[in-house]
Amino acid sequence: MHMIALRLDVPPGEHVAPADVTALLRVHFVPDDRIEHLWAHSATGSVDLAFFLLADIEAEALLTARAACQRAIERTPRFTHWRLRDS
């Protein structure tokens, strides 16, 4: 299992509870993502995420977590202006 940390940039003045973020993201996970757990912490201007994935190598886990996150951003109207931060 690998833990992957990602950060979402949130538009100014917008705040979402961590439980809501995880629920909105989880809707877009697919079994092939092999995401076992997701933790979120929201702060002003960002949401920190920790994905726990079953993957053979860390690079695969990173690519999967980023793809799952990007998929959720693209498919969730509430996330229209949110961005996945590059590293």
NORVEN-V229358 format. One record per residue. N is the residue number from 1. SS is DSSP state (alpha for helix, beta for strand, coil for the rest). OMEGA is omega in degrees with one decimal (* if undefined). D_FIRST is the distance of its C-alpha to the first C-alpha in Angstrom with 1 decimal. Layout:
N | SS | OMEGA | D_FIRST
N | SS | OMEGA | D_FIRST
This chain:
1 | coil | 179.4 | 0.0
2 | beta | 174.0 | 3.8
3 | beta | 179.4 | 6.9
4 | beta | 178.4 | 9.9
5 | beta | 177.0 | 13.4
6 | beta | 177.6 | 16.3
7 | beta | 173.6 | 19.8
8 | beta | 173.0 | 22.4
9 | beta | -175.7 | 26.0
10 | coil | 179.3 | 28.2
11 | coil | 179.0 | 32.0
12 | coil | 176.7 | 34.3
13 | coil | -179.9 | 35.3
14 | coil | 179.7 | 32.5
15 | coil | 177.2 | 30.3
16 | coil | 178.7 | 27.9
17 | coil | -179.5 | 26.4
18 | alpha | 179.7 | 22.6
19 | alpha | 178.0 | 22.5
20 | alpha | 178.6 | 24.5
21 | alpha | -178.9 | 22.3
22 | alpha | 179.1 | 19.1
23 | alpha | -179.7 | 21.4
24 | alpha | 177.4 | 22.9
25 | alpha | -175.9 | 19.6
26 | alpha | 179.8 | 18.1
27 | coil | -174.2 | 21.3
28 | coil | 175.2 | 20.4
29 | coil | 175.4 | 16.9
30 | coil | -177.8 | 17.1
31 | alpha | -179.8 | 15.2
32 | alpha | 176.3 | 14.3
33 | alpha | 179.9 | 12.4
34 | coil | 177.9 | 9.7
35 | beta | -176.9 | 9.4
36 | beta | -176.2 | 8.8
37 | beta | 176.1 | 10.4
38 | beta | 177.6 | 12.7
39 | beta | 178.6 | 14.8
40 | beta | 174.3 | 18.0
41 | beta | -179.4 | 20.9
42 | beta | 177.0 | 24.1
43 | beta | 178.6 | 26.8
44 | coil | 175.7 | 29.9
45 | coil | -179.1 | 29.2
46 | beta | 171.1 | 25.5
47 | beta | 175.9 | 22.4
48 | beta | -178.2 | 19.2
49 | beta | 171.9 | 16.0
50 | beta | 177.8 | 12.4
51 | beta | 173.7 | 10.0
52 | beta | -172.9 | 6.6
53 | beta | 170.5 | 5.5
54 | coil | -179.9 | 4.5
55 | coil | -179.2 | 6.1
56 | coil | -179.1 | 7.8
57 | coil | -176.1 | 8.8
58 | alpha | -179.6 | 8.6
59 | alpha | 177.1 | 12.0
60 | alpha | 178.9 | 11.1
61 | alpha | 179.1 | 8.6
62 | alpha | 179.9 | 11.6
63 | alpha | 179.7 | 14.2
64 | alpha | 179.8 | 12.8
65 | alpha | 178.9 | 12.6
66 | alpha | -179.7 | 16.0
67 | alpha | 179.0 | 17.4
68 | alpha | 179.0 | 16.6
69 | alpha | 179.8 | 18.1
70 | alpha | 177.8 | 21.0
71 | alpha | 179.3 | 21.7
72 | alpha | 178.6 | 21.9
73 | alpha | -176.9 | 24.3
74 | alpha | -174.5 | 26.4
75 | alpha | -176.7 | 26.8
76 | coil | -178.3 | 27.3
77 | alpha | -179.0 | 30.9
78 | alpha | -178.3 | 30.1
79 | alpha | -174.5 | 27.7
80 | coil | -175.9 | 30.5
81 | coil | 176.9 | 31.0
82 | coil | -179.6 | 27.4
83 | beta | 173.9 | 25.8
84 | beta | -177.4 | 22.4
85 | coil | 174.6 | 22.9
86 | coil | 180.0 | 22.5
87 | coil | * | 20.5
